[in-house]
Amino acid sequence: MNHILVAGGAGYIGSHTVRALVKSGYQVTVLDNLEYGHEWAIVDDSVRLVTEDMGDLPRMQKLFAEETFDAVINFAGYINVGESVNDPLKYYENNVGRAVKFLQAMQGAGVDKLVFSSTCATYGVIDQVPIDEAESQNPINPYGQSKLMYETILNDCETAWNLRSVCLRYFNACGASDDALIGEAHDPETHLIPLVLQAAMGQRPHITVYGSDYPTPDGTCIRDYIHVDDLAEAHVKAVARLIEGGSSLKCNVGTGNGFSVNEIIETTKAVTGLDIPIEYGERREGDPPELVANPALANTELNWQPTHSSLKQIISSAYQWAQKQS
């Protein structure tokens, strides 16, 4: 049985991926300092949780000495675009600095397979939609820049010590598990669909739409929304590729379909039957008008297809999770 170490595995996407790995027959150890992760999100009894910081090199060296890992997945990054603009050093310290320490521990232990949680934010403002991997990468915020830096570091590590990696540049993760055992639980919450649901359920006075004058059909930002379980399955496929000897890969993980903020709100109204108070605000710095994936490379190289990512499925699962939490 292959043993996978999942850094950040108690977080939103990480915890869904851990469940998918266990279901696929992998032994899983989760590494998470629980700064943003949750112990309750590890729902499989077979999974060991190690509550340490990936940037603590001596402790990581000890972990790799005690256990044998066939591959590693790294989810342990900060993800708030707005915060990264206001506090860039926090993002460079964690997403690059601590993650480099983690790579040093991997190198010392001879672990040479890594799946990296990257992002479409590495592209910045793009010339055409949908985005494919040949698009130039010009991030417009420190979050995207930190992820691109790490992709570059992985390239250099492959040259230096044969590290093979799969970088998954994913788009807007959303939704919750079908059984509503795990879902989004950020504090503070910054993602659109949970915020819209909170407004619908009376847990906040309104949803603020940041920008209504973008060059899009209804003036609001367009994003590619992918169900978290589909995203988790892409990570399982990426792990299998590396373990089976496959080459390094960088690919988009999205649906190829874009929806505006206003469309998300209207679909949420239809799914819940609830009214949603709206206020329109100014654009947020660092927000591109439109981000939609061309997922063809992931489709072919990983043999991956999204199966849960209709907008109604996404919002229905997120609503079921939100009701359980209220």
Order of alpha helices (4+ residues) and beta strands (2+ residues): beta-alpha-beta-beta-alpha-beta-alpha-alpha-alpha-beta-alpha-beta-beta-alpha-beta-beta-beta-alpha-beta-beta-alpha-beta-beta-alpha-alpha
